Amino acid sequence: MNIRYIVGTPTHLEYFIPLIRAYYAYDGHGFDEGHVRRTLADFLNHPDYGRAYLIADSDAWVGYFILTFGYSLEFGGRDAFIDEIYLTESHRGQGVGRQTIAFILEQARAIGIKAVHLEVMPQNTRAHRFYLQVGFENRGQLMSQYVEARGA
């Protein structure tokens, strides 16, 4: 395998869409393509929000991840959230996930991120085990509330 990570720019929007659709189907999320396009386009146009990466193996897109930036007093400064991460079935269980997490942590360290967080759906026990193996800790359950109506 020849795994590479490409920083997403607005010109990469069309490459993300089929991967996001596949991830949402895999994880049981509803996929509203218009919402995803608008939100991702905004994200890709504002690098201060975070980074989106495409994962390539040779000339094929085999996954992506979205790393959003925040700040935490508890964690001592800038933190980041792996908002989404996805690998195609053909690239799971072959070390690509482990390599990708190492890449994310390396990139985070280079820009002064103190902690990286993520969320795992309760039914995804395989992913939960994997994240524990690569050093993530259970710290409770993420709870959320929309401030504005979705799509606003």
C-alpha positions as CSV (number, residue, x, y, z in Angstrom):
1,M,0.0,0.0,0.0
2,N,1.0,3.5,-0.8
3,I,-1.0,5.6,1.7
4,R,-0.9,9.4,1.4
5,Y,-2.8,12.2,3.1
6,I,-4.0,15.1,1.1
7,V,-5.1,18.3,2.8
8,G,-8.6,19.1,1.4
9,T,-9.2,22.4,-0.3
10,P,-12.4,23.7,-2.0
11,T,-11.3,22.0,-5.2
12,H,-11.5,18.6,-3.5
13,L,-15.2,18.9,-2.5
14,E,-16.4,16.4,-5.1
15,Y,-13.9,13.7,-3.9
16,F,-15.2,13.9,-0.3
17,I,-18.9,13.5,-1.1
18,P,-19.0,9.8,-2.1
19,L,-16.7,8.9,0.9
20,I,-19.0,10.9,3.3
21,R,-22.1,9.2,1.8
22,A,-20.4,5.8,2.4
23,Y,-19.5,6.7,6.0
24,Y,-22.9,7.9,6.9
25,A,-24.5,4.7,5.5
26,Y,-22.0,2.6,7.4
27,D,-22.5,4.5,10.7
28,G,-26.3,4.8,10.3
29,H,-26.5,8.6,9.8
30,G,-29.0,10.2,7.5
31,F,-27.3,11.7,4.4
32,D,-28.6,15.1,3.2
33,E,-26.2,15.8,0.3
34,G,-27.2,19.5,0.1
35,H,-26.5,20.0,3.8
36,V,-23.2,18.1,3.5
37,R,-22.1,20.1,0.5
38,R,-22.9,23.5,2.1
39,T,-21.3,22.6,5.4
40,L,-18.1,21.0,3.9
41,A,-17.7,23.9,1.4
42,D,-17.8,26.4,4.3
43,F,-15.3,24.3,6.3
44,L,-12.9,23.9,3.3
45,N,-13.0,27.7,2.8
46,H,-12.1,28.4,6.4
47,P,-8.8,26.7,7.4
48,D,-9.1,28.3,10.8
49,Y,-12.0,25.9,11.5
50,G,-9.7,22.9,11.1
51,R,-8.5,20.5,8.4
52,A,-10.1,18.0,6.1
53,Y,-7.9,15.3,4.7
54,L,-8.4,12.8,1.9
55,I,-6.7,9.4,2.3
56,A,-5.3,7.9,-0.9
57,D,-3.8,4.6,-1.7
58,S,-1.9,5.0,-5.0
59,D,-4.5,6.7,-7.2
60,A,-7.7,5.7,-5.3
61,W,-9.5,7.6,-2.5
62,V,-9.9,5.2,0.4
63,G,-11.0,7.4,3.2
64,Y,-11.0,10.8,4.8
65,F,-11.0,12.6,8.2
66,I,-12.2,15.9,9.4
67,L,-10.3,17.5,12.3
68,T,-12.0,20.6,13.9
69,F,-10.2,23.0,16.2
70,G,-11.3,24.2,19.6
71,Y,-9.9,25.3,22.9
72,S,-10.0,23.6,26.3
73,L,-9.1,24.9,29.7
74,E,-9.2,21.3,31.0
75,F,-6.7,20.1,28.4
76,G,-4.4,23.1,28.6
77,G,-5.1,25.0,25.4
78,R,-5.9,24.3,21.8
79,D,-7.7,21.0,21.2
80,A,-9.1,19.2,18.2
81,F,-12.0,16.9,17.5
82,I,-11.9,14.1,15.0
83,D,-15.4,15.0,13.7
84,E,-15.4,12.3,11.1
85,I,-13.1,9.5,10.1
86,Y,-13.7,6.8,7.5
87,L,-11.8,4.1,5.7
88,T,-13.3,2.0,3.0
89,E,-13.9,-1.7,3.9
90,S,-11.0,-2.8,1.7
91,H,-8.5,-0.8,3.9
92,R,-9.7,-1.7,7.3
93,G,-7.8,-4.2,9.5
94,Q,-4.5,-3.6,7.5
95,G,-2.9,-0.9,9.7
96,V,-4.1,2.1,7.7
97,G,-6.3,3.2,10.6
98,R,-3.4,3.0,13.0
99,Q,-1.2,4.9,10.6
100,T,-3.9,7.5,10.1
101,I,-4.3,8.1,13.9
102,A,-0.5,8.5,14.1
103,F,-0.6,11.0,11.3
104,I,-3.4,12.9,12.9
105,L,-1.6,13.1,16.2
106,E,1.7,14.2,14.5
107,Q,-0.1,16.9,12.6
108,A,-1.9,18.0,15.8
109,R,1.3,18.2,17.7
110,A,3.0,20.2,15.0
111,I,0.3,23.0,15.2
112,G,0.2,23.1,19.0
113,I,-2.9,21.0,19.7
114,K,-2.8,19.6,23.3
115,A,-5.5,17.0,23.0
116,V,-7.5,15.2,20.3
117,H,-11.0,13.9,21.0
118,L,-13.5,11.8,19.0
119,E,-16.9,10.2,19.4
120,V,-17.8,6.6,18.6
121,M,-21.3,5.4,18.0
122,P,-22.3,2.8,20.8
123,Q,-23.0,0.1,18.3
124,N,-19.5,0.4,16.7
125,T,-17.7,-1.9,19.1
126,R,-14.9,-2.6,16.7
127,A,-14.0,1.1,16.4
128,H,-14.3,1.5,20.2
129,R,-11.8,-1.3,20.8
130,F,-9.5,0.2,18.1
131,Y,-9.4,3.7,19.6
132,L,-8.7,2.3,23.1
133,Q,-5.8,0.3,21.6
134,V,-4.3,3.4,20.0
135,G,-4.4,5.4,23.3
136,F,-7.8,7.1,23.4
137,E,-9.6,7.1,26.8
138,N,-13.2,6.9,27.7
139,R,-14.2,10.3,29.2
140,G,-17.9,10.1,29.4
141,Q,-20.5,10.5,26.7
142,L,-20.7,13.5,24.4
143,M,-24.0,15.3,24.7
144,S,-25.1,18.0,22.2
145,Q,-27.9,20.5,21.6
146,Y,-28.5,22.5,18.4
147,V,-28.4,26.2,19.0
148,E,-30.2,27.0,15.8
149,A,-32.5,24.8,13.7
150,R,-30.6,22.5,11.4
151,G,-30.2,23.8,7.9
152,A,-30.4,27.4,9.2
